[in-house]
Each structure stands twice: as C-alpha cells, then as structure tokens.
Amino acid sequence: MKVYGTYFQNDPQRPLAYGEVELINPPRQRLRGEPVREGVLVYPVLVGFCGTDNELMHMGRQGLLGKKFPAGTNRLINGHEGVVWVPSQNRFAIVLIRGGDSVDPTRYTEDETYFEYGCDQADGLFCDRMYVNPDMLLDIPDGYVQDGRLALSFAKKMVFPDPFACMLFQLERMEDLGSAHWFRQTARRHHVSLEEARTIAADEIFARTVVFGLGTTGMFVGDIIHQTHPGAKLLFVGLDEPDSFKVRFACEQTGAEYLKNDFACEKELAAAIIDRLGGRATMFIGASGTNVDHRIAFEHGVLGCNGVYNSFSLGPKVAYDSMSFGFENHLIFGSINFRQDHMEAAIQMLSRSRYGEIVGLIEREEFTADPIAAYEQRIFCPGAPLKTAVIWNKDYIDITR
C-alpha cells in the first residue's frame, strides 16, 4: 500500500522528506513468548514532534541511519507520539512504541531484539496510514469521544505518554536503587527492620533533589516525584528566565523551586544550588544534555555523601574522581525505557493533567510543504512552544473541546 508521509533517509541535503511511500507490514511481537502478528491498519490523527526526531534528522545528514530503517527499505517514516484511529475496532488508541523479542523492554539484554515505531526498524505515525501490532494498541479513558471525534484538549495531552512513561520508569529505578543504596544505614537511624527501612529510604532519597536541565522530561520527572513523594525538596536548574511561562508552569505543577544558571562560573553555580537545597543533593538528575551535569555533581560537590546520580542526558560523557567517588559512596545509574504498565499509567495521569496547555500546533500543510524548515524554524528553535504537534487527520478531531 502506498501512502503519503514524512520519512528520514540518508541524504546530506534532504534527510527528511515528504512524499509517497510504500508501506510494509512484517509480522511483529510485543514480547518474547507472545504470538508474532501482522499489524492492523490505523489512521494517525494527532502526532507530536519529539527531540528524537530532530536527532534522527541530523543522523540522516551524516548517513548514519542505515540500522534504523525497516528491513528491506532505505527510509523510516518518523513519528512515535500521538493518537490513532483503528477502523477495524472502531476506536481511538495510543501506540505502545517498543516491542520485540524481549522478556522485559526495560531490561534489554544482549540476546534480545527490539523495534520502535517511528524510531527504529518500524514505520511511525507521520503518514496517512500505518500498521501496528494489535497487541500494541492501548486504550484511552472514557469520556473524550463524541460523535466519532476526539476532543482536541485531550488529544494534545496524548503526545506525552511516551516520555511520561519513561519518567515513571525513572521514578521506579530511583526508588529501587535509592532504597537499596540507603536501607541499611536507614534502618540504624530509624531503629526499624531492614524491610521497613527500604520503604523509608525510597522516600528519603528524594529529600534534596536537583533536576539539572528544564525540558519537558525534566518537568515530568519533577512532577512524578512530587506526586509520589510530596515531602521531597525539588530544585530545577535551567537557562530560562524565572518569570517565563515554562518555569512558572513547571514550578506550579511540581511545587519545585527554580535557579537560573547565569553564574560567572560553575563553582558559583554549585554553591548556589547547595544553598537553595539547604545542603548537598541526595538525588541529582542530569537532564541538560551537556557535560556540565557531571561536573556540577562530582567535581564541584553538589552530590552529597551516599547520593545517587541519575544520568538521564543523552550524549555527554560522565566522569568522576575515583577517590572521592569511593569515599563518598556515590551511586551512578543510567537507563531509558518503559513498560506497557508505565505507558498505561501515563495515559491515565496525563488525562487528568494540564499538559495540553504547553502544546502548540503547526498546520499539516505548512509542515509537509517543507519538513526540514518546519523542524529548524518552527518546532526546534528558540521561541518554539514547549511541545509542537500536528493534526494529521482533522476528520477525527473536535477542535471545540
């Protein structure tokens, strides 16, 4: 079947193009041991733009996308965040992005394989039609569909289940590893059993939390920590003005404080972070995508003794002095993923949230006329909305709600 859509390719001038593409429908499986099934036809309705899309475009310019293409093709239809209409089932759904021959996609191992719709070896949502394994079409909550059309206010929120689910996974990992890291000394401090101490430690690990870098993922992880551990002290560190919409919105959602990084040197910034926290950090979440994260945490001592460093930034190299690292008993971890239950919880939590307020729309005609210009001048550029989405099929959206 041929459809129109945008797709990545290895091309220094046109790494992202819009045109007619031949769809493929290879059998796929959601998890190891489950049936391998052909996809069912779905119609993308509203689709969000992710920073991963921008990174894939840059990879295409450098000719580095070969391993990302679906087998037997030389292109990848992009897009992995949004809502689809499933005509054979007469319902809307959210696509569970990752599947494959994997026992648990949050614990990917060497003998397993995976695919990701719109990102890796499987076509995505920026097209008129696509195929999705029927096991990977997740339900939306009741109450948002009238006369066969989806409320726009709800649809905007549904560009976020993927990153929000990833942050739910981050919370799970921070609680698991933080409690295991602290529970023995916690038991002695509180004079409780080791089992009781694990629960206490999973909460105390967030006593002084730094989120270094304020993008949407930083905002989400702060929100999730705040909802789960309301006693946590949260400090966002970013480059935005304190009175900007993004900062005000993030702090309202999370109860966090904010520190603008406009200091003359990293040493002064580190001292200001410690002062605002009221001590060195128990949890440091590196989310800025820069090498400043680890220098602030380790070289300048923001991460306290027995503290946990969550290396969430993609790209930077993390370095530390092994002497102080060992004596201060730091724990470093990094992992990026989510399970289906995270995605399902994210859909429910987002449906009750205000996150639709941070989503701006671009017209489909403007995007498809010049996708590269849209990325560089409208979607991923200074002054762009915190999140941008496109209504791909207006027949299924009620713009009045």
N, C-alpha and C positions, 0 to 999 in steps of 0.2 A: 504494500500500500504506500502511495506517495502522499506526503503532507507538506505543508509549509511550516517552517520553523527557523529558529536560530540555531547555529551549530558552531562548535570550535573545530579548528583544523590547524595543522602545522603550516603556517604561512606568515612570513615576516611582515607583509603588508595587510593581509586580511585574516587575522587569526580568529575573528568572529564574523560570521556572515548570516544573512537571511535569504532563504530560498526554498526550493522544493527538495525534499529528502525522502529517500526510500526507507520505510520503517522495517525493522526486523523483529521477530518475536521468538527468540530462543527459549526453550524451557528453562525455568529457574526454580530454586528452592529458597525458602525463607531461612531454615535452619537445618543443620545436619540431622539426618534421620527422617526428615519430612519428605512428602512427595515432591517430585520435580514436576512443575506445572507450567503450561503455556500461559501467557498473560491474557487478561481480558482487556478489551478496548475501553479507554476512558478519554474524556474531553477535559483538558486543563481549563480552569475557569479563572482563577486569580493566582498569579505567581509572583513571588518575591525575588529580589536580587540579593545574593549573598557575596561576601568578600571572597569566598572560594571561587565564585565565577570570575571575578576580576583577576585572581591569581592564575586561573586556568587560561585566561586570555593571554596573559604575559608569557606563560609557558608555551602557548601556541606560536607566539612570535619567535621564540627561541628554538622551535622544532622539538619540544620535549614531551609532546602529548601522546606519542605512539602507544604507550601502555594503557592509556586511559580510554582508548577507542573501543567500542564493542567489537567483538571478534568478526573479522571479515570486512570491516569498514575502515575508512580513513577520516572519520569525523565523529563528534559526540554532540548530540542535542543536549543543551545545557538546561539548568533549572531543577532545583530539588526542594523548593519551599512553596507550598500552596495547596489549593483545594482543587479537586477534580470531580467531574460528574461521571457516574458509572451507569450508562444507559441500560445495560443488561440487568442491573439490580435496582434501577430507578431510585438512586440515592447519591448524595454527595459523600466524599471520603477524603481523608488525608493519606498521602502515600508514605508508608514506612520505607525509608530510603535504603537502608542497608540490609542485605541478605547474603545467602551463600552457603557453602559447605563449612559451617561454623557451629560449634557447640553453644557458644555464647559470644555474640559480636562485641561485647565489652571486654572480652578477654581473648582477643585474636592471637592465635599461635601459629607456629611455622608450618604445620601440616594442614592448615585450613585455607580456604579461598573465600573471597567475598566479591560483591559488586555493590555499586551505589548508583541509584537512578540519578542521572544528570551530572554525575561526578566521575564515575569510574566504571567503565565496561558496560554501562547500560544507559540508554537514552532517557532524557529527562522531560520536563514539563513545558518548555518554551516551544510548543508546537500545537497544531490543531487537534491531533490525536496521538495517543501513545498506548503502549501495552504495559500492564502491571500484573505481576503475580497476584491472583485473587486473595491469597493469604496475607497480602501486604497492603490491603486497603482498610484503613482504620475508620471506625465510626466517628461521627461528630455528635455533640449533645443535641437533645431535642430542643425545639422552640425557635430555631433560626431559619427555617424554611417556610415560605408561604407561596402557594400557587406555583410550586416548582422552581422558585428562585431563592437565592441565599442572601441574607442581609449583608450589605457591604461592611457595616461596622464590625460584624463577626468575622467576615472573610479576611479583613485586614489583619486581625489577630492571628489567623491561621497561616501566616508566613513565618511564624516563630516557633512552632512545635519542635522543629529540628534543633535549633540552638538552645531552646529552653530545656529540652530533654537532655541535651549534652550537659547542661549545668546541673540538672537533677542528678546525673551520673557523677559530676564533680562533687556535689554535696555528699553523695554516698561514699565516694572514695575518701574524702576528707574526714568524714566521721569514722569510717572503718580504720584508716591508717592512723588518724589522730588518736583515737581511743586506744588502739594497740600500742602506740608510742608512749602514752602517758599513764596507762591504767595502774601500773604497779606503784608509782610514786603517788598517784591519786588515792589509791587505797590506804596508803600510810597517812596521808594528810587528813583524810576524812574518817579514818578508822572504820572502814567498811570492807566487805568481801571484795575479792578481785572481780567477780561478776558485776556487783553493784558499781564498782569503780569504772568499769567500761562505759556505762551509761553516763556517769558524771563527766568522764574525760571527753566523751564525744561532744558534750556541750561546752566544756571549759576550753577546748582547743580553739574556740572562736572568740575568746574573751577580748582579744585585741587583734582585729583582722584588718589587713591592708589589701585593698584591691587596686593594684598599680596599673592604671590604664582604664579609661571610662568609655568603652564602646558598648554596644548592646549586650554582648556576652558578660562584660563586667557588671553592667546594670542587672542582668538576670541573676547572676550568681549572688550578688548582694541581696537582691530581693528574696531569693530562696533561702539564704542563710537567715535573713531577718524573720521570715515566716516560721522557720523551723526552730530557730534559736533566738527568741526575741530579746534575750539579755545580752546578745553579742554587741560589742562596740565595733562599728564599721567605719572605715575611712577610705573614701575614693581619692585617688591621686590622678590628676589629669592636666591637660593643657587648655581646657576650655575656661572661659570666664565664669566666675561663681554665679553670676546672675543670668547665665544663658538658659534657654529652655531645657536643654539636655540635662544640665546639672541640677536645676530646680526639680525637674521631673524625677530624676534618679533618686535624689535625696528624699522627696516626698514618698516615693514607692518603698524605700528601704529603711528610712529612719537614719540614714548614714550622714556623716559629716563629709565635707569636701575640702581638699587642699589643692590649690593651683600650683603646678610646677613651673614657677617663674623665678626660681632662685639662681643666684650667680654661679653656684657650683653644686655638685652632688652632695658634698659634705653638709652644706647648709640645708638642703632639702631633707636629707636623712634626719638631721637634728629636729627639723620642724615636724616630721612625721612622728618621731618618738614623743615629742612634746604634745602633739594633738591626741595621740593614743593614750597618753598617761603612762608610758612605759614601752619597752620593746615589744614587737609583734609576736603573738603566739601563732598566727597564720599569715603567710604572705602569699598572695595570689598574683603571679606575674602575668598580666594580660595586655601589656602595651605593645608587644611585638618588637621591642627594642632590647638592646644589650644593657640598657640602664637598669632593668628589673633586678638582675642578679647582683649587680654592683651595689645597689642600694641595700639589698637584703643582706649580703655577706660582707663585702668589702667595707661598707660603712655601718654595719652592725645594727640595721633596723630589725632583723630577725633575731629574737631573743633565744636564750638557752632553752633547749628542748622544743624549739619552734619547728613548724612544718612549712616547707616551701612547695607550693603547687605551681609547677612550671607549665602554664597554660599557653603562653605565647608560642606561636609557630615561627620558626626561623632562627631566633637568637641561640647562641651557644651559652650554656650555663657553666660558670667557672667559680671555684671557691678554693680557699686555702685549707689544705687538708689538716693542718694542725688545729686551727680554731674550729674547723668543721667538726672534728672528732671530739674535742673537749667540750664544745657547746652542744653536742648531741643533736645536731640538726637532722631532719628527715626531708629528703627531696623526692618528689614523685612527679610523674607526668603521664597523662593518659587522656585520650579524647575519644569519646564514643557514647553510645546509649543503647539501652534495650527497648523492646517494644513496650514494656510496662512504664518506662520513663516517658516514652512518647505519648502514651495514652493518658498518663497523669498530666503531662504538659498541656494537652488539648483541653482537659477539664479546667486546669488552673488558669490558662490563658483566656478561656471563655468568660471568666469572671473578672478579668483584669482590665486595665486602662490602656494596654499596649497598642491598641488600634490608633491611639492619638499620635503616635510617633511615626506612623506610616504615611508617606506621601505617594501619590500616584503619577505615573507617566502614561501618556496615551500610547496605545499599541502602535498606531500609525507612526508616531514620532520615533519610537524605539526601533521598529523594523525598517524604517527608511534608512537609518544609519546606526546600527547597533554599537559600533565602536565609539562613535561620537557621543551617543547616549551614555555609555559607560563613563567616558572620560570627562564629559561636560555637564552631565545632569545627575548621575547616580553615584559615582565615586569621585567626588570633587569637593573642594571647600564650599561650604554653604548648602550642600545637599541635605535632604531630610535624613534623620537617623536611619530610616529604612525606606526603600522605594519598592513599589510593586506595580504590576500592570494587570488591568482587567483584560484577560486574553479572550474571553467569550462573554460579551455583555448580555446575551440571552438568558444567562443563568444567575445574574446579579441584580438584586433590588437596591438601587442606589439611594432610595428614600429611607432606608432603615440602617 
